[in-house]
Amino acid sequence: MPMDYEKEQQLRDCLARNLRYLRMSRSPCLSQKMLAKKLGVTQKSISRYENAKCLPPTHVLVALAGEFGLTTDALFMERPPKNMKKKEGATTNEDITHSNPQEDCGREK
């Protein structure tokens, strides 16, 4: 049975917000292009995920979670739990605060 539109939109919105924050909160910031290269997708795909246009395929979700040291579930959470262990170079669930990530890193043109 297909997922209803509202539920899918909610998932896209959560992923978009989390992905943008995670990418831009890295030190140094991870551009869409750099993340795309690491995941084997296009920069346009990353942009579409961050703008809640679509959900990534399963293999990309798994790669995203691995890149940021999270579970795939955490990528979709409104308020992620604060008890994930942090591995070096990764962002944990507790780091997802949804402040304004654009202030942390210049926008990629």
All heavy atoms as an XYZ file, in Angstrom:
865
protein
N       0.837     -1.180      0.000
C       0.000      0.000      0.000
C       0.887      1.249      0.000
O       1.803      1.352      0.802
C      -0.897     -0.019      1.241
C      -1.725      1.233      1.393
S      -2.874      1.102      2.769
C      -4.367      0.900      1.861
N       0.649      2.204     -0.880
C       1.472      3.405     -0.960
C       1.329      4.279      0.287
O       0.285      4.309      0.923
C       0.951      4.139     -2.197
C      -0.157      3.335     -2.742
C      -0.379      2.152     -1.889
N       2.419      4.969      0.606
C       2.425      5.888      1.740
C       1.574      7.109      1.391
O       1.600      7.570      0.261
C       3.864      6.330      2.006
C       4.017      7.220      3.209
S       5.707      7.800      3.479
C       6.641      6.297      3.432
N       0.823      7.615      2.370
C       0.011      8.784      2.056
C       0.900     10.018      1.894
O       2.010     10.095      2.427
C      -1.130      8.990      3.058
C      -0.710      9.529      4.411
O       0.314     10.224      4.507
O      -1.443      9.283      5.387
N       0.413     10.973      1.145
C       1.196     12.147      0.758
C       1.681     12.940      1.964
O       2.836     13.361      2.002
C       0.361     13.042     -0.168
C       1.089     14.298     -0.551
C       2.065     14.280     -1.541
C       0.831     15.499      0.102
C       2.766     15.424     -1.878
C       1.524     16.655     -0.231
C       2.490     16.613     -1.219
O       3.178     17.744     -1.541
N       0.829     13.147      2.960
C       1.217     13.945      4.126
C       2.356     13.301      4.898
O       3.275     13.978      5.341
C       0.019     14.178      5.043
C      -0.967     15.165      4.461
C      -2.145     15.409      5.386
O      -1.975     15.296      6.612
O      -3.229     15.713      4.875
N       2.301     11.985      5.084
C       3.354     11.279      5.798
C       4.667     11.353      5.024
O       5.730     11.594      5.599
C       2.946      9.811      6.016
C       3.972      9.001      6.757
C       4.164      9.482      8.166
C       5.127      8.564      8.911
N       5.495      9.065     10.204
N       4.599     11.159      3.725
C       5.816     11.251      2.913
C       6.405     12.657      2.968
O       7.617     12.824      3.084
C       5.542     10.860      1.464
C       6.810     10.854      0.627
C       6.596     10.400     -0.799
O       5.633      9.667     -1.069
O       7.416     10.796     -1.649
N       5.554     13.672      2.907
C       6.037     15.049      2.973
C       6.699     15.327      4.320
O       7.731     15.991      4.393
C       4.896     16.049      2.725
C       5.368     17.493      2.628
C       6.367     17.723      1.511
O       6.144     17.321      0.374
N       7.487     18.355      1.822
N       6.130     14.798      5.388
C       6.711     14.971      6.717
C       8.107     14.328      6.776
O       9.043     14.922      7.315
C       5.799     14.356      7.768
C       6.313     14.509      9.181
C       5.417     13.817     10.197
O       4.602     12.960      9.852
N       5.570     14.187     11.445
N       8.244     13.142      6.215
C       9.547     12.480      6.176
C      10.553     13.274      5.343
O      11.712     13.440      5.737
C       9.414     11.067      5.613
C       8.719     10.047      6.506
C       8.491      8.750      5.740
C       9.501      9.800      7.777
N      10.106     13.763      4.190
C      10.996     14.580      3.343
C      11.446     15.836      4.070
O      12.615     16.216      4.001
C      10.301     14.949      2.034
C      10.180     13.785      1.074
C       9.775     14.220     -0.322
N       8.644     15.113     -0.351
C       7.495     14.888     -0.971
N       7.329     13.767     -1.638
N       6.529     15.757     -0.941
N      10.516     16.491      4.783
C      10.851     17.715      5.514
C      11.865     17.461      6.626
O      12.818     18.218      6.790
C       9.593     18.365      6.109
C       8.680     18.975      5.057
O       9.142     19.218      3.915
O       7.494     19.208      5.375
N      11.647     16.391      7.391
C      12.584     16.053      8.476
C      13.965     15.727      7.919
O      14.979     16.221      8.424
C      12.068     14.875      9.298
S      10.673     15.283     10.345
N      14.014     14.902      6.881
C      15.293     14.558      6.285
C      15.981     15.804      5.735
O      17.182     15.993      5.937
C      15.118     13.527      5.168
C      16.420     13.154      4.448
C      17.369     12.406      5.376
C      16.135     12.336      3.206
N      15.246     16.657      5.067
C      15.823     17.874      4.485
C      16.471     18.732      5.565
O      17.621     19.161      5.429
C      14.743     18.665      3.747
N      15.752     18.960      6.637
C      16.250     19.800      7.739
C      17.486     19.167      8.383
O      18.500     19.829      8.590
C      15.125     19.992      8.752
C      15.421     20.915      9.872
C      14.213     21.197     10.768
N      13.509     19.980     11.169
C      12.311     19.621     10.711
N      11.671     20.354      9.825
N      11.725     18.519     11.141
N      17.403     17.867      8.668
C      18.526     17.186      9.309
C      19.745     17.117      8.401
O      20.863     17.375      8.837
C      18.122     15.777      9.740
C      17.155     15.781     10.898
O      17.055     16.748     11.644
N      16.431     14.690     11.057
N      19.542     16.767      7.146
C      20.654     16.643      6.215
C      21.372     17.971      6.032
O      22.603     18.039      6.094
C      20.161     16.109      4.864
C      21.216     15.934      3.775
C      22.366     15.062      4.247
C      20.566     15.360      2.529
N      20.625     19.029      5.840
C      21.232     20.356      5.669
C      22.042     20.728      6.904
O      23.175     21.190      6.813
C      20.159     21.405      5.388
C      20.724     22.775      5.052
C      19.640     23.785      4.683
N      18.781     23.299      3.623
C      17.490     22.966      3.780
N      16.901     23.089      4.947
N      16.782     22.537      2.764
N      21.441     20.522      8.074
C      22.145     20.875      9.299
C      23.409     20.032      9.480
O      24.477     20.562      9.778
C      21.242     20.716     10.532
C      21.996     21.075     11.769
C      22.161     22.410     12.130
C      22.610     20.101     12.532
C      22.907     22.759     13.230
C      23.360     20.439     13.638
C      23.513     21.768     13.989
O      24.261     22.111     15.080
N      23.293     18.735      9.292
C      24.445     17.854      9.463
C      25.582     18.212      8.511
O      26.742     18.264      8.910
C      24.026     16.393      9.248
C      23.146     15.786     10.326
C      22.510     14.492      9.821
C      23.941     15.545     11.593
N      25.236     18.460      7.277
C      26.250     18.788      6.270
C      26.955     20.094      6.596
O      28.172     20.196      6.539
C      25.593     18.865      4.889
C      26.571     19.132      3.757
C      25.880     19.153      2.414
N      24.845     20.154      2.300
C      25.076     21.464      2.118
N      26.308     21.920      2.043
N      24.073     22.301      2.001
N      26.177     21.084      6.992
C      26.749     22.413      7.201
C      27.376     22.586      8.577
O      28.149     23.516      8.785
C      25.692     23.463      6.932
C      25.255     23.422      5.469
S      24.096     24.681      5.034
C      25.227     26.057      4.857
N      27.064     21.703      9.513
C      27.641     21.835     10.846
C      28.993     21.144     10.958
O      29.668     21.254     11.975
C      26.685     21.280     11.904
O      26.510     19.894     11.738
N      29.391     20.434      9.920
C      30.724     19.823      9.901
C      31.776     20.916      9.959
O      31.578     22.020      9.468
C      30.924     19.047      8.599
C      30.395     17.653      8.575
C      31.459     16.694      9.108
N      30.965     15.355      9.231
C      31.163     14.387      8.357
N      31.826     14.611      7.257
N      30.699     13.195      8.578
N      32.909     20.581     10.526
C      34.015     21.531     10.545
C      35.203     20.858      9.866
O      35.772     19.917     10.433
C      34.356     21.908     11.974
O      35.373     22.864     11.981
N      35.600     21.249      8.678
C      34.984     22.289      7.848
C      33.667     21.802      7.232
O      33.403     20.604      7.191
C      36.028     22.521      6.752
C      36.743     21.217      6.627
C      36.737     20.605      8.015
N      32.894     22.770      6.768
C      31.601     22.453      6.162
C      31.772     21.485      4.999
O      32.787     21.487      4.317
C      30.931     23.720      5.630
S      30.278     24.749      6.923
N      30.762     20.690      4.803
C      30.744     19.724      3.713
C      29.794     20.278      2.653
O      28.608     20.430      2.913
C      30.240     18.383      4.259
C      30.343     17.137      3.428
C      31.800     16.860      3.039
C      29.794     15.958      4.205
N      30.319     20.625      1.500
C      29.463     21.166      0.443
C      28.569     20.066     -0.122
O      28.842     18.868      0.037
C      30.306     21.759     -0.687
O      30.964     20.734     -1.404
N      27.516     20.469     -0.799
C      26.656     19.492     -1.464
C      27.460     18.676     -2.459
O      27.288     17.455     -2.557
C      25.503     20.196     -2.180
C      24.441     20.726     -1.270
C      23.295     21.354     -2.037
O      23.377     21.615     -3.239
N      22.202     21.611     -1.334
N      28.332     19.331     -3.165
C      29.139     18.653     -4.172
C      30.070     17.612     -3.534
O      30.200     16.500     -4.037
C      29.959     19.688     -4.954
C      30.689     19.139     -6.141
C      31.356     20.259     -6.925
C      32.015     19.728     -8.167
N      32.613     20.802     -8.964
N      30.700     17.977     -2.415
C      31.600     17.040     -1.735
C      30.818     15.849     -1.178
O      31.263     14.698     -1.291
C      32.359     17.762     -0.613
C      33.378     18.747     -1.142
S      34.263     19.829      0.030
C      33.769     19.363      1.631
N      29.654     16.111     -0.584
C      28.839     15.025     -0.053
C      28.371     14.111     -1.185
O      28.415     12.891     -1.061
C      27.637     15.571      0.728
C      26.706     14.523      1.328
C      27.450     13.593      2.279
C      25.536     15.198      2.035
N      27.952     14.710     -2.282
C      27.497     13.928     -3.437
C      28.598     12.994     -3.926
O      28.352     11.813     -4.193
C      27.053     14.867     -4.554
N      29.812     13.503     -4.000
C      30.939     12.691     -4.465
C      31.180     11.517     -3.515
O      31.396     10.391     -3.955
C      32.193     13.555     -4.581
C      33.362     12.845     -5.185
C      34.524     13.779     -5.422
C      35.664     13.014     -6.071
N      36.792     13.880     -6.371
N      31.107     11.776     -2.199
C      31.306     10.703     -1.211
C      30.242      9.614     -1.335
O      30.518      8.451     -1.090
C      31.268     11.269      0.212
C      32.481     12.042      0.592
C      32.348     12.546      2.020
C      33.639     13.177      2.464
N      33.926     12.908      3.865
N      29.020     10.022     -1.688
C      27.906      9.078     -1.748
C      27.711      8.459     -3.128
O      26.893      7.552     -3.284
C      26.608      9.777     -1.327
C      26.591     10.370      0.082
C      25.281     11.088      0.328
C      26.815      9.295      1.120
N      28.397      8.993     -4.122
C      28.245      8.477     -5.475
C      26.950      8.918     -6.144
O      26.375      8.169     -6.937
N      26.493     10.120     -5.796
C      25.300     10.700     -6.414
C      25.666     12.074     -6.961
O      26.791     12.525     -6.809
C      24.118     10.811     -5.401
C      23.710      9.437     -4.895
C      24.440     11.738     -4.259
N      24.715     12.758     -7.571
C      24.988     14.092     -8.105
C      24.693     15.169     -7.058
O      23.941     14.943     -6.108
C      24.117     14.378     -9.341
O      22.744     14.392     -8.938
C      24.333     13.333    -10.428
N      25.279     16.329     -7.267
C      24.998     17.477     -6.389
C      23.520     17.826     -6.467
O      22.908     18.186     -5.467
C      25.874     18.673     -6.795
C      25.667     19.925     -5.962
C      24.528     20.802     -6.470
O      24.303     20.911     -7.670
N      23.811     21.422     -5.567
N      22.934     17.673     -7.633
C      21.510     17.962     -7.800
C      20.660     17.035     -6.922
O      19.643     17.458     -6.367
C      21.111     17.813     -9.268
C      19.686     18.198     -9.548
C      19.380     18.158    -11.034
C      17.945     18.575    -11.286
N      17.642     18.635    -12.708
N      21.072     15.780     -6.775
C      20.350     14.855     -5.900
C      20.378     15.342     -4.459
O      19.351     15.353     -3.778
C      20.963     13.456     -5.973
O      20.752     12.892     -7.237
N      21.544     15.759     -3.986
C      21.664     16.276     -2.609
C      20.768     17.501     -2.452
O      20.053     17.636     -1.454
C      23.123     16.621     -2.257
C      24.028     15.386     -2.369
C      23.216     17.250     -0.863
C      23.698     14.244     -1.442
N      20.766     18.376     -3.425
C      19.910     19.562     -3.387
C      18.439     19.171     -3.296
O      17.679     19.754     -2.518
C      20.149     20.421     -4.628
O      19.272     21.522     -4.644
N      18.039     18.181     -4.077
C      16.637     17.732     -4.047
C      16.263     17.149     -2.693
O      15.178     17.372     -2.199
C      16.384     16.718     -5.171
C      16.425     17.375     -6.567
C      16.298     16.371     -7.696
N      15.117     15.524     -7.606
C      13.882     15.880     -7.974
N      13.676     17.088     -8.462
N      12.879     15.035     -7.872
N      17.181     16.410     -2.049
C      16.905     15.873     -0.713
C      16.791     17.013      0.304
O      15.899     17.013      1.147
C      17.997     14.907     -0.242
C      18.357     13.806     -1.201
C      19.642     13.288     -1.242
C      17.416     13.262     -2.084
C      19.988     12.264     -2.117
C      17.757     12.249     -2.968
C      19.049     11.762     -2.980
O      19.401     10.765     -3.847
N      17.694     17.997      0.215
C      17.702     19.115      1.170
C      16.535     20.077      0.960
O      16.210     20.848      1.862
C      19.016     19.888      1.083
C      20.166     19.139      1.693
C      21.421     19.974      1.800
O      21.396     21.184      1.508
O      22.454     19.393      2.186
N      15.939     20.060     -0.193
C      14.787     20.921     -0.460
C      13.473     20.144     -0.398
O      12.435     20.636     -0.836
C      14.946     21.620     -1.812
C      15.995     22.705     -1.740
O      15.844     23.665     -0.995
N      17.085     22.540     -2.467
N      13.536     18.943      0.159
C      12.363     18.096      0.380
C      11.584     17.806     -0.902
O      10.377     17.647     -0.879
C      11.455     18.698      1.453
N      12.312     17.713     -2.010
C      11.667     17.395     -3.289
C      11.433     15.903     -3.441
O      10.496     15.484     -4.103
C      12.517     17.886     -4.459
C      12.815     19.357     -4.459
C      11.761     20.119     -5.165
C      12.188     21.580     -5.272
N      11.080     22.459     -5.267
N      12.317     15.094     -2.846
C      12.176     13.647     -2.939
C      12.965     12.988     -1.812
O      13.776     13.629     -1.155
C      12.663     13.135     -4.289
S      14.422     13.362     -4.582
N      12.721     11.718     -1.615
C      13.476     10.915     -0.663
C      14.549     10.151     -1.419
O      14.312      9.699     -2.545
C      12.559      9.929      0.055
C      11.562     10.533      1.030
C      10.560      9.478      1.492
C      12.285     11.142      2.219
N      15.716      9.982     -0.823
C      16.761      9.212     -1.502
C      16.446      7.721     -1.496
O      15.702      7.247     -0.633
C      18.014      9.503     -0.669
C      17.555     10.035      0.616
C      16.170     10.568      0.437
N      17.026      6.982     -2.426
C      16.859      5.524     -2.405
C      17.541      4.941     -1.159
O      18.397      5.585     -0.547
C      17.544      5.059     -3.691
C      18.387      6.182     -4.139
C      17.848      7.439     -3.536
N      17.174      3.732     -0.826
C      17.647      3.089      0.402
C      19.167      3.068      0.512
O      19.718      3.373      1.568
C      17.103      1.647      0.483
O      15.683      1.689      0.308
C      17.435      1.013      1.801
N      19.853      2.713     -0.569
C      21.318      2.631     -0.480
C      21.948      3.988     -0.181
O      22.967      4.069      0.498
C      21.924      1.997     -1.747
C      21.868      2.856     -2.956
N      20.720      2.998     -3.724
C      22.804      3.621     -3.547
C      20.972      3.817     -4.729
N      22.223      4.213     -4.645
N      21.331      5.072     -0.624
C      21.842      6.413     -0.327
C      21.542      6.771      1.123
O      22.382      7.378      1.807
C      21.266      7.461     -1.309
C      21.709      8.862     -0.936
C      21.701      7.137     -2.735
N      20.367      6.402      1.626
C      20.052      6.640      3.044
C      21.054      5.948      3.958
O      21.527      6.542      4.930
C      18.643      6.133      3.370
C      17.494      7.009      2.936
C      16.174      6.290      3.199
C      17.530      8.332      3.662
N      21.378      4.713      3.636
C      22.353      3.965      4.435
C      23.717      4.658      4.382
O      24.386      4.811      5.407
C      22.441      2.496      3.957
C      23.589      1.765      4.623
C      21.120      1.784      4.218
N      24.114      5.102      3.205
C      25.395      5.802      3.060
C      25.385      7.134      3.818
O      26.381      7.503      4.446
C      25.703      6.030      1.580
N      24.262      7.865      3.760
C      24.146      9.129      4.511
C      24.294      8.886      6.011
O      25.032      9.611      6.697
C      22.785      9.785      4.250
C      22.637     10.604      2.993
C      21.169     10.949      2.756
C      23.476     11.873      3.091
N      23.583      7.900      6.509
C      23.658      7.583      7.934
C      25.095      7.240      8.325
O      25.604      7.731      9.337
C      22.712      6.438      8.263
N      25.743      6.441      7.511
C      27.131      6.075      7.784
C      28.062      7.272      7.758
O      28.951      7.400      8.601
N      27.860      8.152      6.820
C      28.700      9.347      6.688
C      28.642     10.220      7.940
O      29.640     10.806      8.350
C      28.269     10.155      5.465
C      29.036     11.437      5.253
C      30.524     11.235      5.005
O      30.908     10.212      4.407
O      31.304     12.114      5.409
N      27.468     10.314      8.542
C      27.300     11.172      9.706
C      27.299     10.408     11.026
O      27.064     10.988     12.087
C      26.023     12.005      9.556
C      26.115     12.988      8.431
C      25.371     12.806      7.281
C      26.963     14.076      8.496
C      25.454     13.697      6.218
C      27.071     14.973      7.445
C      26.321     14.786      6.298
N      27.553      9.098     10.979
C      27.632      8.307     12.192
C      26.301      8.170     12.912
O      26.249      8.141     14.143
N      25.220      8.099     12.146
C      23.873      7.992     12.705
C      23.185      6.729     12.216
O      23.652      6.080     11.290
C      23.029      9.192     12.246
C      23.507     10.578     12.644
C      22.696     11.641     11.922
C      23.406     10.753     14.138
N      22.042      6.442     12.805
C      21.189      5.388     12.271
C      20.329      6.013     11.181
O      20.138      7.240     11.156
C      20.264      4.816     13.366
O      19.392      5.853     13.818
C      21.071      4.246     14.526
N      19.792      5.197     10.314
C      18.907      5.742      9.286
C      17.671      6.368      9.927
O      17.184      7.392      9.448
C      18.491      4.665      8.263
O      17.958      3.545      8.954
C      19.666      4.235      7.413
N      17.175      5.777     11.009
C      16.017      6.345     11.715
C      16.281      7.782     12.138
O      15.403      8.641     12.050
C      15.686      5.548     12.979
C      15.278      4.129     12.707
O      15.422      3.664     11.565
O      14.807      3.486     13.651
N      17.493      8.045     12.637
C      17.825      9.370     13.156
C      17.740     10.452     12.076
O      17.454     11.607     12.384
C      19.220      9.365     13.771
N      17.961     10.086     10.831
C      17.886     11.066      9.747
C      16.474     11.633      9.582
O      16.308     12.712      9.030
C      18.340     10.442      8.427
C      19.806     10.022      8.342
C      20.061      9.269      7.043
C      20.721     11.238      8.455
N      15.473     10.911     10.064
C      14.078     11.311      9.887
C      13.417     11.855     11.153
O      12.245     12.196     11.134
C      13.247     10.123      9.377
C      13.632      9.706      7.996
C      14.466      8.617      7.789
C      13.172     10.409      6.894
C      14.829      8.236      6.510
C      13.527     10.033      5.610
C      14.358      8.948      5.418
N      14.149     11.925     12.243
C      13.544     12.326     13.513
C      13.328     13.832     13.610
O      14.158     14.614     13.180
C      14.416     11.875     14.673
C      14.441     10.386     14.847
S      15.447      9.970     16.265
C      14.850      8.337     16.582
N      12.192     14.201     14.201
C      11.908     15.618     14.484
C      12.851     16.117     15.571
O      13.475     17.137     15.438
C      10.465     15.779     14.977
C       9.431     15.609     13.912
C       9.040     16.915     13.252
O       9.420     17.995     13.727
O       8.347     16.830     12.238
N      12.891     15.375     16.672
C      13.744     15.692     17.812
C      14.587     14.461     18.123
O      14.146     13.584     18.838
C      12.901     16.049     19.042
C      12.030     17.242     18.831
C      12.820     18.492     19.114
N      11.972     19.653     18.900
C      12.384     20.728     18.276
N      13.597     20.794     17.809
N      11.586     21.748     18.124
N      15.783     14.395     17.557
C      16.609     13.208     17.731
C      16.995     12.974     19.191
O      17.139     13.920     19.958
C      17.856     13.516     16.905
C      17.461     14.626     16.012
C      16.395     15.384     16.725
N      17.175     11.723     19.602
C      17.624     11.423     20.956
C      19.028     11.962     21.193
O      19.784     12.146     20.242
C      17.607      9.898     21.022
C      17.603      9.434     19.627
C      16.993     10.527     18.801
N      19.376     12.196     22.447
C      20.669     12.811     22.758
C      21.674     11.812     23.318
O      22.580     12.185     24.025
C      20.457     13.941     23.753
C      19.605     15.035     23.191
C      19.481     16.179     24.137
C      18.672     17.274     23.470
N      18.743     18.520     24.126
N      21.523     10.544     23.002
C      22.405      9.555     23.610
C      23.240      8.755     22.618
O      23.717      7.689     22.947
C      21.587      8.599     24.485
C      20.521      7.894     23.683
O      20.334      8.159     22.509
N      19.813      6.986     24.321
N      23.423      9.256     21.416
C      24.237      8.533     20.437
C      25.708      8.836     20.694
O      26.069      9.955     21.019
C      23.895      8.991     19.018
C      22.512      8.624     18.561
S      22.341      6.889     18.187
C      23.253      6.815     16.665
N      26.563      7.832     20.529
C      27.996      8.038     20.669
C      28.518      8.774     19.443
O      28.071      8.549     18.336
C      28.716      6.701     20.786
C      28.511      6.037     22.106
C      29.367      4.802     22.179
C      29.242      4.170     23.549
N      30.082      2.995     23.666
N      29.485      9.622     19.664
C      30.066     10.387     18.567
C      31.371      9.750     18.125
O      32.228      9.478     18.941
C      30.314     11.819     19.030
C      30.739     12.745     17.924
C      30.740     14.164     18.397
C      31.015     15.109     17.260
N      30.917     16.485     17.641
N      31.501      9.497     16.838
C      32.778      9.006     16.343
C      33.497     10.178     15.692
O      32.876     11.152     15.277
C      32.600      7.828     15.390
C      31.980      8.140     14.057
C      31.889      6.864     13.248
C      31.465      7.182     11.836
N      31.365      5.997     11.010
N      34.794     10.099     15.616
C      35.591     11.201     15.111
C      35.154     11.606     13.714
O      34.937     10.769     12.847
C      37.068     10.800     15.081
C      37.987     11.967     14.842
C      39.431     11.600     15.046
O      39.730     10.819     15.967
O      40.260     12.083     14.275
N      34.967     12.917     13.522
C      34.570     13.439     12.224
C      33.100     13.272     11.920
O      32.643     13.613     10.853
N      32.337     12.734     12.866
C      30.907     12.508     12.647
C      30.097     13.420     13.545
O      30.578     13.930     14.537
C      30.554     11.050     12.931
N      28.862     13.598     13.181
C      27.931     14.382     13.963
C      26.938     13.424     14.595
O      26.436     12.539     13.926
C      27.184     15.375     13.047
O      28.157     16.149     12.364
C      26.286     16.280     13.848
N      26.658     13.612     15.867
C      25.712     12.721     16.527
C      24.332     13.338     16.536
O      24.149     14.511     16.224
C      26.120     12.459     17.991
O      26.048     13.686     18.700
C      27.503     11.867     18.088
N      23.362     12.550     16.951
C      21.998     13.041     17.058
C      21.917     14.255     17.970
O      21.143     15.168     17.735
C      21.079     11.952     17.609
C      20.893     10.821     16.644
O      21.501     10.806     15.580
N      20.066      9.877     17.014
N      22.718     14.268     19.042
C      22.623     15.391     19.973
C      23.115     16.695     19.358
O      22.808     17.767     19.842
C      23.359     15.086     21.269
C      24.835     14.906     21.118
C      25.469     14.360     22.385
O      24.792     13.687     23.165
O      26.654     14.636     22.585
N      23.866     16.611     18.269
C      24.345     17.813     17.598
C      23.290     18.441     16.691
O      23.474     19.544     16.203
C      25.582     17.506     16.743
C      26.764     17.084     17.587
O      26.874     17.563     18.729
O      27.563     16.274     17.100
N      22.204     17.744     16.448
C      21.163     18.258     15.568
C      20.259     19.168     16.383
O      19.440     18.706     17.152
C      20.332     17.136     14.922
C      21.247     16.178     14.156
C      19.270     17.714     13.987
C      20.529     14.974     13.600
N      20.443     20.466     16.240
C      19.639     21.413     17.010
C      18.740     22.241     16.114
O      17.875     22.946     16.581
C      20.536     22.370     17.818
O      21.367     23.079     16.897
C      21.382     21.612     18.821
N      18.985     22.210     14.849
C      18.182     22.951     13.876
C      18.225     24.454     14.108
O      17.237     25.145     13.963
C      16.735     22.450     13.837
C      16.655     20.995     13.580
N      17.169     20.425     12.439
C      16.183     19.983     14.327
C      16.980     19.128     12.490
N      16.401     18.834     13.624
N      19.404     24.947     14.475
C      19.577     26.386     14.507
C      19.666     26.842     13.057
O      19.137     26.185     12.188
C      20.842     26.738     15.289
O      21.963     26.132     14.688
N      20.347     27.895     12.782
C      20.458     28.356     11.409
C      21.800     27.927     10.843
O      22.791     28.595     11.049
C      20.306     29.872     11.339
C      20.263     30.366      9.905
O      20.436     29.588      8.969
N      20.036     31.634      9.740
N      21.857     26.810     10.110
C      23.143     26.317      9.630
C      23.808     27.249      8.622
O      25.002     27.199      8.459
C      22.808     24.971      8.992
C      21.363     25.001      8.716
C      20.754     25.939      9.716
N      23.061     28.116      7.950
C      23.668     29.038      6.999
C      24.634     29.988      7.691
O      25.566     30.486      7.082
C      22.619     29.856      6.245
C      22.204     29.239      4.938
C      21.267     28.069      5.123
O      20.670     27.887      6.172
N      21.132     27.251      4.117
N      24.431     30.230      8.979
C      25.346     31.104      9.716
C      26.671     30.415      9.971
O      27.690     31.065     10.184
C      24.713     31.522     11.045
C      23.515     32.417     10.869
C      22.818     32.712     12.182
O      23.326     32.287     13.250
O      21.802     33.407     12.151
N      26.685     29.083      9.975
C      27.875     28.329     10.266
C      28.793     28.193      9.056
O      29.970     27.942      9.193
C      27.528     26.913     10.748
C      26.746     26.935     12.041
O      26.911     27.893     12.803
O      25.989     25.978     12.265
N      28.258     28.325      7.873
C      29.033     28.054      6.670
C      28.474     28.878      5.513
O      27.262     29.017      5.397
C      28.934     26.563      6.339
S      29.873     26.061      4.906
N      29.322     29.403      4.672
C      28.841     30.149      3.522
C      28.089     29.262      2.582
O      28.380     28.082      2.454
N      27.107     29.791      1.912
C      26.331     29.020      0.943
C      27.147     28.703     -0.280
O      27.926     29.509     -0.744
C      25.101     29.804      0.514
C      24.052     29.808      1.542
C      22.826     30.400      0.941
N      21.708     30.009      1.765
C      20.470     30.279      1.493
N      20.165     30.910      0.408
N      19.513     29.896      2.285
N      26.930     27.519     -0.781
C      27.587     27.107     -2.030
C      26.777     27.668     -3.187
O      25.564     27.623     -3.188
C      27.588     25.580     -2.101
C      28.280     25.069     -3.308
C      28.260     23.541     -3.331
O      27.882     22.917     -2.342
O      28.635     23.014     -4.378
N      27.454     28.221     -4.161
C      26.750     28.793     -5.315
C      26.626     27.781     -6.400
O      27.407     26.947     -6.614
C      27.513     30.002     -5.840
C      27.660     31.063     -4.776
C      26.997     32.300     -5.201
C      27.144     33.303     -4.079
N      26.379     34.371     -4.075
